[in-house]
Amino acid sequence: MKLRIKEVCKLRNTTQKELAEKLGVTETTLSRAANGNTSLPLLEEIAVALGVEVAELFAPQSYSIRCPKCGAVLELREKE
């Protein structure tokens, strides 16, 4: 499950490199966390460092459907 770490960093005007340094982890560790390969304690540290709730780090679910008449693909997202 991909996390919104990169997106939240942009919203907070910080880079992932700066966040990694602040947390005392490598950029590789932060990248793995962004791809969902992390622990709850690290997620909590990331959330605190970014000033958000842990739940805000999770990417909202999106779905795509194809219109049976015109074939257009519609992207639908869960409400945030």
N, C-alpha and C positions, 0 to 999 in steps of 0.2 A: 504494500500500500504506500503510495507516494505521499509525502507530506508537503506542506506549503511553506517550508522554511525559506526557500529562495524568494518566494513572493512576499512573505512577511518582512524579510530583510530589506527588500526594495521599498516597501511601505514605510520602514523605519529609517530609511536612508543610511543603511549600513551594508557592508559587503559580507559575504560568507566567510571570507578570510578574517575580517575584523571580528566577526562573531566567534569563529574558531579560536582566535587568540584570546578573546575575552573569557571563553569557557576553559581554556587550557587544553584544547584537543587539536588534533591535526585537521587539515581541510578534508582529508580522506575520511576521517571519522565522521565529520559533519556531513559529507556527501552521502555516506552510507546511511546516516540517520535520515537524511532527506528522502532516501529511497525506501525507508521503512525498516531498515536493519538497525535497530537501536534498542535501548532499554528505557524503561519508564523513568528511572532517575535522570538519565541524560535528557529525555524529553522535557522533564520538569525544569531542568537547568536552562535549556534552550528557551522555554516559554518565559521563564523569569527574566532572562537576559533580553528578550525581545519585548517584554511588557505585555504579554498576552496570556490567555488561558491555554492549557494544553490542548483542549478541544479545538481551538482555533488553528492549530498546526495541521490538523487533518484536512485533506482535500475533500471538498464536497463531491458527492457521487454524481456522475453525469451518465446520461444514457443517450443513445442515438436511435432514432426510428426512421424508417424509410416510408415515404408516402406511397401507398399502393397505386395511386392514380398517376402522379407525375414523376415519381422516383426520387424526389428531393429528399435529402437527409437532414433531419432536424435534430439538433443537439439540445437535450433537456438536462437541467441541473436541479438537484435537490435544493430546497430553500436553505439558505445559510442562517 
